[in-house]
Amino acid sequence: MKGFFRNVSPRRAVLDLWQVLGAPSEYRLRGLVLAGLVTGGIFYVMVNQEGRAPPLPPKIIYFESWRADRSDKEIIAGNIAAQKKADAEAAAEEARQEDVRKMYKSVGAATGIDTQTLYDQGTRDLEAEKKAEQEKNAALLRQITGKPVPKAPAPDTPVPAPHDSSPKPD
């Protein structure tokens, strides 16, 4: 057993390498350059590979402590700012999801799958989910306020400017 470990020891490997490199040969320099180029080429290709990872999981945000003496205007302003932030995050997430859908669509098209039908069905399902959520929110708002909720304009429809019918002071 001692003879086996003597043949596989790191010291013996370094001595063997030194002996091979020191031996005269007309192909020694070519072999070293070729080995270096192949190894360097492999590492170069690995470093330049571009990959996509799924988005990071959302950060957990705990409820903030609010001052008890806040005015209604401060509360409304805070709610509006939070809603704008949430809308921006939702739009960014939707853009990421659309990119993922496009990638799947291109992979499906390359493999011969009818991707347009699947894409259209998925789009209809997403729109139905959004509509159901809007209806649920409108029903909840009607239940809380007791007032009918006005229908929101379609996304492509321009929103008219509000008209002020109150008399203007001279």
N, C-alpha and C positions, 0 to 999 in steps of 0.2 A: 504494500500500500504506500510505503514511503516513496518508492520509485515513481508511482503515479503522480503524486503531488509535486515531486521535483520537476516532472515534465510539464505540468500545467501552472507552475508558479508565475506570478507577474514578473519577477526578476528574470526568469528564464525567457519569458516572452520578449522583454526589452533587449536582452542579449541577442536573441535570435533576430530581431528586427535590425539591430545595429550591425549584425554580421551580414544580413542580406543587403542592407543599404551600402555597406562598405565594400562589398564584393564588386570587382570590376565587371561591367556589362555595358554593351552599346545601347541597350534599351532602358537602362535604369532611369535616366533623366526623362525620357519620353513617357515611361510608365508613371512616374511621380506626377508629371504635369497632367497627364490624362486622368489619373485618379483624382487630382485636385479639382480639375475642371468638372468632372462628373459630380463629385460631392458638392462643389460650389453651385453647380447648376440646379441640383435637386433642392438645395436650401434656398436659392434665389426664387425658384418657382413656388416653393411653400410660403415664403414671406409675402410674395405678391398676390397670393390668392385672396379673392374678396369673398367674404361670406356674410350672410345675413342671419342674425339671431332673432328669436322672437322678442317682442318688446319686454322691457323689465316689468316685473309685477308692480302694481300700484303701491305707493307709499301709504302707510296708515297715518291718518291725520286725526288726532283726538280733538274733541270739542274744546273750543276756547272758553275761557271764563269771560263773561260779559259784565260790564258795569251795570249795576242795578238802576243807575240814574240816567240811562241813555234816553234820548228823546225819540219820538216816532220817526223823525226825519233821519236820524242817525241809523236807526234800525232798517228803514227802507233803503237808505243808501248802501248799507252793508249787504242787504239781501240782493240788491241790483248788482253790486260788484261780484258777489259770490255766484250769481246766476250767469253773468257774463263769463266768468272764469270756467264754470262748469260747461257752458255752451262751447267755449273754445276747446276745452279738453275733449268734449264729445265729437266736435268736428275733426280734431286731429286723429282721434281713434277711428272715426269713420274713414278718413283718408288712408290710414294704415290698413284697415280692413279691405278697402277697395284695391289697394296695391296687392294684397295677398290674393284677392279674388282674380285679379288680372294675371298674376303668376300662375295660379291654378288653371286659368283659362288657356294660357299659352302652353302649359304642359299638356293639357287635354287635347288641344289642337294638334300638337306634335305627335300625340299617340293615336290620333284618329277618332277621338270621342267627340260627339256633338255637344260642344261646350256652350253654344249660344242658347240652346233650349234650357240647359241647366242654369246658366247665368240669369236668364229671364225669370225662371221660376224662383230662384233665390231672391232676386230683386222684388218680385211680387210678394214673397213671404215677408221680407223686411218691411216693405211698405204697409202690409197688413198688420204687422206687429206694432209699428209706429202709430198707425191709426187707432188700434185697440187701446194703446197706452194713452193717446190723447183723449179718447172717449172716456176712459176710466178717470183721468184727471179732471175732465170737464164735469163728470157726474159727481165727483168728490167735491169740487168747488161749488156746484149747484147745491149740494147737500149742506155744505157749511154756510154759504152765504144766503141761500134761499132765492137767489136771482138766477135767471137764465144766463148762460155763458155765451157771448157772441162768438160766432164762427170766425176762425182765423182765416185770413186771405190765403189763397194758394201761393206757394213759394215763388212762382213766376209773376204774380200779379203785383204791380207797384202799390205801395201803401199810400193812401191819400193823406195829405197834411191835415192836421186837426184845425177846425174852424173855431175861432173865438167869437161867440155871439154876444158876449157881454159888452155893454156900452163903454166906449173909451172916454176917459176924462180929457177935457179940453185944456 
